[in-house]
């Protein structure tokens, strides 16, 4: 695995941790999520970033971690943005 891929994966993990923290800070309350646009924006922006990063991972990483739906992650994040 190239250094570039390691950096990308670290960034993906960072965004996942941010989402987890936002959810934890708000008691994993779906109704609060639905009502709070800032909460939604924070989580959705992380999802978009994860998708963008997944899209630039090397084919080597994507083929090694075949159980992760990389294409779905990338496509879904693009759909959320537009």
C-alpha positions, 0 to 999 in steps of 0.5 A, spaced: 500 500 500 502 506 498 503 512 503 498 516 499 493 511 500 494 510 508 493 518 508 487 517 505 484 512 509 487 516 515 482 521 513 476 517 512 477 514 519 477 521 521 471 523 518 468 517 521 470 519 528 467 526 527 460 523 525 460 518 531 462 524 535 456 528 533 452 522 534 454 521 541 454 528 543 447 529 541 445 522 544 444 518 537 437 522 537 434 521 530 429 526 531 434 531 533 438 530 527 432 531 523 430 537 526 437 540 527 440 543 520 447 544 523 447 537 525 445 534 518 450 539 515 456 537 519 454 529 518 453 530 511 459 534 509 463 528 512 459 523 508 461 527 502 468 527 504 468 520 505 465 519 498 470 523 495 476 520 498 474 513 497 474 515 489 481 517 489 484 510 493 488 506 488 485 500 485 490 496 489 486 498 496 479 497 493 481 490 490 484 488 497 478 490 501 473 487 496 468 487 502 467 495 502 462 497 497 467 503 495 463 505 488 457 505 492 460 510 498 463 514 492 456 514 488 452 516 494 456 521 497 456 525 490 448 524 490 448 527 497 452 533 494 447 534 488 
